[in-house]
Amino acid sequence: MTIATVARRAQVSRQTVSNVLNAPHIVREETRRRVQEAIVALGYRANQAARQMRTGRSRLIAVRIQPTRDGINGSVLDRFLHGLTETAGATGYRVLLYTADDDGQEIAVYSDLLAAYDLDGFVLTGTDHGDPRTAWLAARKVPFVTFGRPWDDLESHPWVDVDGAAGTAQATRMLLETGHRRISFIGWPKGSGVGDDRRSGWYRTLRAAGIDPGPLDRETADGVGEGERMMNDLLAEPEPPTAVVCASDSLALGALRAVRCAGAEVAVVGFDDTPVAAAVGLTSVSQPLAAVAARCVEQLTGVLDGHDFDSPVLLEPSLVRRHTA
């Protein structure tokens, strides 16, 4: 089985097949799909050793598995990793997974991995202000892309992200349209890039509706228990909210538990649309994780091919409405 066999099956040139295998971003999507279908149908397998000698690449990229938390929001990264592995595989790359408890340990792992494997690059997740990981990789000219914005300098490196502010704005508008005016927010302490982004969509939408969001805002660490405590605090207010938007499904599930235990009527909206949210009927904001993964691979392979990285990619989430709102 050769490239020529695949080319005949897909009715394209051998060079086009080679481009799909080595530089898929330069091939039109329809053509790329036709070639990939021919590769699958024929069971073609490229000679990876020969390809590595020819291109100087290992076709191997690395990404971290985040530490487990409450078993709820960890499913977000699981879905992203699944999409990343599928997309990378379709373009001839393989994904190497590694673990680290924090940023410092992750940087130590970079040194170990780069010494032990001929990695082409990294996909980073969970960016924040002053991220030391991106600075370490950039200083050593190691190719990488992040799922998450470089919050201090949006033009510093290739990235793909989901517009969290747009997601919470959708949720808040939906609640306003159904008659709610006292709409609280339960989120992470200020200073978190992702948390501040999600809070800002709620805040701006209420201000645009002429509502002062100040007394309705609550900050806490992530988790079901924390969400329950914050919701109980809100329910004890002289004028409790009639609805709440949360920065995560973990917080929202805790808030929902508090609402049900108190026998109150409060609409609850989460963020991330995890399987648990679907199981309990929780309205939540859904991230397009398959699209995020595909764009991360596209950005990284572009950098590896020597191109200046494209404009950063900010994708729109969608609100999945269920009976909790």
N, C-alpha and C positions, 0 to 999 in steps of 0.2 A: 504494500500500500504506500503510495507516494503522494507528494503534493500535486503532481500531474493528474493522478486519479481523482483527487478531490476537485481539482479545477474542472475536469470534464463533467463530473457529476453536477457541480454547481453552475456550469456554463460560464465560467470566468477564466481569466488568465492565471498562470501559476504565480505571477507577481502579486495578484490580488489575494490569493490564498496566503502567500507569505506575509502580506500586509496585515491580514486578519489575525495571523498568529503572532506577529511581532510588533505591529503598530496599529491596533484595531481602531483607534480614534480617527485615523485618516480615511477610513472606509465608510461609505454611506451605510446607514443602518440597515436598509433593505438588503443590500449586497452582503453585508456582514452576517446578517441572519441566515441568508441562503447558504453561505459558505459554512457556517457553524452547523446548520442542519445536515449538510453533506458530510461534514467531519463525524458527526454522531452516527449517521446512517451507515457510513463505511467503516466505523470503528478505527479511524485514523489516529495514530499516536506519533507525535513528533519525537525525534531523537533529541532528548533534552541535553545530553552531554555535548552533542555536536552543536546544538543551538547556543549553549553557554559559551563554548569556545569561540563561536562566530560572533556573538553579540556582546560578550563580556558580562552577561547577566545570568543570575541564578534563577530568575523568574520566581523568587521567593520574597514575600512581604510579611511583616510581623505586626501583630496587634495584641494588646493586653486584654486579658479577661479581668474585669473589675471584681473586687472582693464582694462576696455575697452580703446582702443586707437583710431585708425582711422577706425576701422571696417574692416580692411583688414587682417593684420597679426594675429588678434585675432582668426581668424578661424583655425589657426594652433593648438592652445590649445583646441579649441572646438573638433577638430578631435581626438586629443590625449585623451581627457576626454571620448569621445564616446567609443574609443577602450578600455580604461582602465575599464570603467563600464561593457562592454560586457565580457572582459576577467575575471575580478574579479567575475562577476556573475556566469560564467561557472565553477568557482572553489569554489563556495559557499560563496563568500565575497560580501559585499555591500560597496558602496562608499558614503562617507559623504562629501559634498562640503561646503566650507567656503570662505569668502572674506577677503581681507586685502589690504590696499593701499600701504604698503611698508613692508620691512623686520621687522622693529621694531614692527609694528602693528601685523604682522603675528605671531611673538613670543608671544605676549600677547594673541593672539587667541589660541595658543597651550595650554597655562595654563588653559584657560577657557574650552576648549574642553576636556582636560584630566581630569578636575574636574567634568565635567558634563556627560561624556560618557566613557564607558569602551572600548576605542579605542585600536585596535591591533597595529596600526602603521600609518605612514604618507608616502605619495608620494610627493616629493618636485619638483618644476619646476623652471627654470630660475636661475641656479647657477652662481656665480661670485667669484672673488678673495676675500678671507677673509669672506666667507659667515657666518654671525652670526647665521643663523637658524640651520645649521648642527651642529655647535659647541654646541648650546643650547640643541638640542635633544641628541647628543652623551654624553654630560655631565650627562644627566639624564637617560641614557640607554633606551631611547625610540626608538623602531625599526623604521627605515625609509630607503627609497631608493630615489635617485634623478634622474630625467630626466635632465641630464646635468652633466658635469664632475666637481669634486672637483679640481679646477684649481691649487690649491697650493700643493695638495698631492693626487695623483691619486689612492693611496692604502688606503685612510682613511676610506672609507665607500662604500657600494654597489651603483653602478650607471649604467645607460644606457644612451648613447648619440648617436648623429648622427655626422659623420665626415664631418664637415662643410668645412674644407680645401680640402677634396676630391671632394666636390661638386663644389666649385669655380674653382678648378683645371680642372675638366671636362669641365666647361663652357669656361674657358680660352683656353684650348686645342682645343675645337671646333672652337672657333673664329680664332685661329692661323691657323688651317687647312683650313679655308675658305678664307685665305689671309690677315687677319687683322694683323697689327703690332703695331698700336697705340691703345692699349686697356687700358682704364682707369678703376679705381675702385672707387665706391662711397660707403663708409661704415661708421660705427660708430666711435667715437673718440677712440683712442688707450687706452688700459687699460681694455676694456671689453673682458671677456674670449671668448664669442661666436663671437664677432665682430673681434677680433684679429685672431681667428681660421679661419674664412671665408676669411679675408684679406690675410692670409699666403698662402693659396692655389693659389690665383691669383699671388701673388708676386713670389713664388718659380717657378711657371710655366713660367712666363715671363723671369726670370733670367736664367732658363734652356734653353730658346730659344735665349739667348744672348741679351735680351732687358732690358734696365734700367727702372724699374717701377717707380722710384722716382717722376718724374714730373707729373705722371699720377694719383697719389693717392689723393683722397679727403675725408675729415672727416666731419661728421655732425651728428646731432641727427636724429632719425628715423622719417619718415613722408613723405607724398607726396610732400608737399610744399618744404621741405628741399631737396628732390631729384631733384625737378625742379630747385631750385636755384643753386645747385652744377653743374647740367648739363649746365645751362646757363653760368656759370663761365668757364666750360671746352670748350664750343663752342666759347667763346670769346678769347681763346688762339690763338697765331699765327699759331700753328699747332694743331688744335683740334683733338680729338680722332675719330677713325672710329667705335669704339665699346666701350661698357662700361659694366662691371659686377658690380652688386649691392648686398649689404648685405641683402636686403629684397625686397619683392615685392612692399612695399610702396615707397621705394626709387626709384625702377625701374619704377613704374608707373609715378612718378614725372619726372624722366629723359625722359621717353617716351613722356610725354606731352610737355616738352621743345623742344625735337627733332622735333616733328610734328609742333609745332608753328613756329619754325625757318625754316621749310622746309628742314631740313638737312637729310642726310642719315647716320645714326648711328645705329648700331646693339645694342640692349639693352637686357640684361639678368638679371632676378631677382632671388630671393631665397625664397623658401617655397611653390611654386606652389599653391597659394591660388585660390579660385573660381574666384576672380576678374581677376587674371592673365589669367586663362583659357578663361574667357569671352572676354577679349580684345586681345587674341592671343599672350600673352607675353611668350617668352621662359623663363623657370624658373627651378630651382633645387628643386626636390621633396623629402621630408623626408618620410621614411617608418614608419609613425606614429602608424599604427596598430601593427607593429612588436615591436616598442619601448614600447608601452603600455603592450603588452604581456610579454616582458622580464622584465619590471618593476614589474609586479605581480609575475612573477617567482622568481625574486631576493628577493622580500619582503617575500613571503611565505617561501622561503628557510631559511631566517633569523629567521622567527617566529618558524620554526620547529627546531631551534637550530643548524643549519648547519653554518659553516664558509661560508661567501659569496663567490660566484664564481668569476672568473676573471671578471673585468669590461667589459661591452659590448659596442663596438663601431660599429655602423651600417653604411652601405654605402648608400648615397643618389643616386638619378638618375636624369639625365638631361632630361627635357621634352621640346623638340624643337618645336617651332612654328614659325610663319612668321616674328617675330621681330628680328631674328638672323639667 
